[in-house]
């Protein structure tokens, strides 16, 4: 199967000279459509930095990031903006919901930004268990509910790549498993590339591809032949 994403020698440094900090150091891997990739590592491993580069929210110091054969790192600012709008969806750890919009309006806004066919908005919100919260504003929602709105927003956009930063971090085990099941179905049934960064080792069991990151370096990169079902994992 051809790779949708190929990262080669991705390095990210902040600062210069003796004060420089290397967040990512010569990171290389590939991701296929129809798969769930888990990027596992402790805080400070470089997970979020890598996710931001994959989503063109940040630019690597060096390396190649090929998506459908195009080097995203060579894109202009305008091209990066179009890539973020049409090619990727984000689930942010901090939710990033607009406070003056209802749950439904936050999801609608994401679909209006993308060129292409999007998911049914109301059905997607129902899928994350928030049918009764359509009209509520973020301030009226718990942290877990806000996270579910952000996941509905990412799913409804129907992009090829879903980038998820600790998507279950604010959720209880039952809701977390429900969300993981939605993300896995998006990958395997709808041919998306779902990439989840986490420090929760329980999630490593559900991915098709497991990458371990430590101190900005990949310490292991393995394909998983028989990932566990969501019901089988111990939270």
C-alpha positions as CSV (number, residue, x, y, z in Angstrom):
1,X,0.0,0.0,0.0
2,X,1.4,3.4,-1.0
3,X,2.1,5.9,1.8
4,X,0.0,9.0,2.2
5,X,2.6,10.7,4.4
6,X,6.4,10.2,4.3
7,X,8.6,12.1,6.8
8,X,12.3,12.0,6.1
9,X,14.9,13.5,8.5
10,X,12.5,15.9,10.2
11,X,14.5,18.1,12.6
12,X,13.2,21.0,14.6
13,X,15.5,23.4,16.5
14,X,14.5,26.4,18.5
15,X,17.1,29.1,19.1
16,X,20.6,29.3,18.0
17,X,24.1,28.5,19.1
18,X,24.6,27.2,22.6
19,X,21.1,28.2,23.5
20,X,19.5,26.0,20.8
21,X,17.1,23.3,21.8
22,X,16.4,20.3,19.5
23,X,12.7,19.3,19.8
24,X,12.9,16.7,16.9
25,X,16.1,15.0,15.8
26,X,16.2,13.3,12.4
27,X,12.7,11.8,12.6
28,X,11.6,9.5,9.7
29,X,8.5,7.4,9.2
30,X,5.6,6.8,6.9
31,X,1.8,6.6,7.3
32,X,-0.7,4.9,5.1
33,X,-4.4,5.7,4.5
34,X,-6.8,3.5,6.3
35,X,-4.6,3.2,9.4
36,X,-4.4,4.4,13.0
37,X,-0.9,5.5,14.0
38,X,-0.2,6.0,17.7
39,X,2.8,8.2,18.5
40,X,3.6,7.4,22.1
41,X,6.0,9.2,24.4
42,X,6.4,11.1,27.7
43,X,6.0,14.8,28.1
44,X,8.7,16.7,26.3
45,X,9.3,13.9,23.8
46,X,8.5,16.1,20.8
47,X,5.0,14.7,20.1
48,X,3.1,17.9,19.8
49,X,5.9,19.5,17.8
50,X,5.8,16.7,15.4
51,X,2.0,16.9,15.1
52,X,2.2,20.7,14.4
53,X,4.7,20.0,11.6
54,X,2.5,17.3,10.1
55,X,-0.4,19.8,10.2
56,X,1.7,22.7,8.7
57,X,1.1,24.7,11.9
58,X,4.9,24.8,12.3
59,X,7.8,24.4,9.9
60,X,10.7,22.0,10.4
61,X,14.2,23.3,10.5
62,X,15.2,20.6,8.0
63,X,13.9,17.5,6.4
64,X,11.1,16.4,3.9
65,X,7.4,16.0,4.6
66,X,5.8,14.4,1.6
67,X,2.0,14.2,1.5
68,X,0.6,12.7,-1.6
69,X,4.0,13.2,-3.1
70,X,4.2,17.0,-2.4
71,X,6.8,18.4,0.1
72,X,4.7,20.3,2.5
73,X,7.8,21.9,4.0
74,X,8.5,23.7,0.7
75,X,5.0,25.2,0.6
76,X,4.4,28.9,0.7
77,X,2.3,30.4,3.6
78,X,-0.7,30.4,1.2
79,X,-0.2,26.8,0.3
80,X,0.2,25.8,3.9
81,X,-3.1,27.5,4.7
82,X,-4.9,25.6,1.9
83,X,-3.3,22.4,3.1
84,X,-4.6,23.0,6.7
85,X,-8.0,23.9,5.4
86,X,-8.6,21.0,3.0
87,X,-6.2,18.1,3.8
88,X,-6.1,17.9,7.6
89,X,-8.3,18.0,10.6
90,X,-7.1,18.7,14.2
91,X,-8.2,17.5,17.6
92,X,-6.3,19.9,19.9
93,X,-5.6,19.1,23.5
94,X,-6.9,22.5,24.5
95,X,-10.1,22.1,22.4
96,X,-9.7,25.5,20.6
97,X,-13.5,26.1,20.4
98,X,-14.9,29.6,19.7
99,X,-16.6,30.8,22.8
100,X,-19.3,32.8,21.0
101,X,-20.4,29.9,18.9
102,X,-22.6,27.0,20.0
103,X,-21.4,23.4,19.9
104,X,-23.1,22.9,16.5
105,X,-21.9,26.2,15.1
106,X,-18.3,25.3,16.0
107,X,-18.7,22.1,14.0
108,X,-20.4,23.9,11.1
109,X,-17.6,26.5,10.9
110,X,-15.0,23.7,10.3
111,X,-17.0,22.2,7.4
112,X,-17.6,25.6,5.8
113,X,-13.8,26.2,5.6
114,X,-13.1,23.0,3.6
115,X,-13.5,22.6,-0.1
116,X,-15.0,19.2,-0.6
117,X,-17.8,16.9,0.7
118,X,-18.2,16.9,4.5
119,X,-20.0,14.6,6.9
120,X,-23.5,15.1,8.1
121,X,-23.1,17.6,11.0
122,X,-25.9,16.6,13.2
123,X,-25.2,12.9,12.8
124,X,-21.5,13.5,13.7
125,X,-22.4,15.4,16.9
126,X,-24.8,12.6,17.8
127,X,-22.0,10.1,17.3
128,X,-19.9,11.7,20.0
129,X,-22.9,11.6,22.4
130,X,-23.8,15.3,22.4
131,X,-27.3,15.3,20.7
132,X,-28.6,17.1,23.8
133,X,-25.9,19.8,23.6
134,X,-26.3,21.1,20.1
135,X,-27.1,24.7,21.3
136,X,-24.8,24.9,24.3
137,X,-21.8,27.3,24.3
138,X,-18.3,26.1,25.3
139,X,-18.7,27.8,28.7
140,X,-21.8,25.6,29.3
141,X,-19.9,22.4,28.6
142,X,-17.6,20.3,30.7
143,X,-14.0,19.7,29.6
144,X,-14.9,16.3,28.4
145,X,-17.9,17.6,26.4
146,X,-15.7,20.4,24.9
147,X,-13.3,17.7,23.8
148,X,-16.1,15.7,22.2
149,X,-17.2,18.8,20.2
150,X,-13.6,19.3,19.0
151,X,-13.6,15.6,17.9
152,X,-17.0,16.1,16.1
153,X,-15.5,19.1,14.4
154,X,-12.5,17.2,13.1
155,X,-14.6,14.2,11.9
156,X,-17.3,16.4,10.2
157,X,-14.6,18.1,8.1
158,X,-14.0,14.7,6.5
159,X,-10.3,15.4,5.7
160,X,-7.9,12.7,4.6
161,X,-5.7,13.2,7.7
162,X,-6.8,13.4,11.3
163,X,-4.2,14.8,13.8
164,X,-5.2,14.2,17.4
165,X,-3.3,15.6,20.4
166,X,-4.2,13.5,23.5
167,X,-7.8,13.2,22.2
168,X,-8.9,11.1,25.3
169,X,-7.0,13.1,27.9
170,X,-10.1,14.9,29.3
171,X,-12.5,11.9,29.0
172,X,-13.5,9.1,31.3
173,X,-12.8,5.6,30.3
174,X,-16.2,4.9,28.8
175,X,-16.3,8.1,26.7
176,X,-12.7,7.7,25.8
177,X,-13.3,4.3,24.3
178,X,-16.3,5.6,22.4
179,X,-14.2,8.3,20.9
180,X,-11.4,5.9,20.1
181,X,-13.9,3.7,18.3
182,X,-15.0,6.6,16.2
183,X,-11.5,7.5,15.2
184,X,-10.6,3.9,14.4
185,X,-13.8,3.6,12.2
186,X,-12.8,6.8,10.4
187,X,-9.5,5.3,9.5
188,X,-10.4,1.8,8.6
189,X,-13.9,2.2,7.2
190,X,-13.4,5.6,5.5
191,X,-9.8,5.3,4.5
192,X,-8.4,8.1,6.6
193,X,-5.0,8.4,8.1
194,X,-5.5,9.0,11.8
195,X,-2.5,10.0,13.9
196,X,-2.8,10.1,17.7
197,X,-0.1,11.5,19.9
198,X,-0.4,10.4,23.6
199,X,1.5,9.5,26.7
200,X,-1.3,6.9,27.6
201,X,0.3,3.5,27.0
202,X,-3.1,1.9,26.9
203,X,-3.7,3.4,23.4
204,X,-0.7,1.6,21.9
205,X,-2.8,-1.5,21.7
206,X,-5.4,-0.2,19.3
207,X,-3.2,1.2,16.5
208,X,-2.1,-0.3,13.3
209,X,1.3,1.5,13.6
210,X,3.1,2.3,16.8
211,X,5.9,4.9,17.0
212,X,7.7,5.5,20.3
213,X,9.3,9.0,20.6
214,X,11.8,10.0,23.3
215,X,13.9,13.2,23.6
216,X,12.9,14.1,20.0
217,X,14.1,10.8,18.5
218,X,12.2,7.7,17.3
219,X,13.2,4.8,19.5
220,X,10.9,2.3,17.9
221,X,8.7,2.1,14.8
222,X,6.6,-1.0,14.3
223,X,3.5,-2.2,12.4
224,X,0.9,-4.0,14.4
225,X,-0.6,-7.0,12.6
226,X,-3.5,-7.6,14.9
227,X,-4.5,-4.5,16.9
228,X,-6.8,-5.0,19.8
229,X,-10.5,-4.0,19.7
230,X,-11.4,-1.0,21.8
231,X,-13.4,-3.3,24.2
232,X,-10.2,-5.3,24.9
233,X,-8.0,-2.5,26.1
234,X,-7.4,-1.8,29.8
235,X,-7.8,1.9,30.4
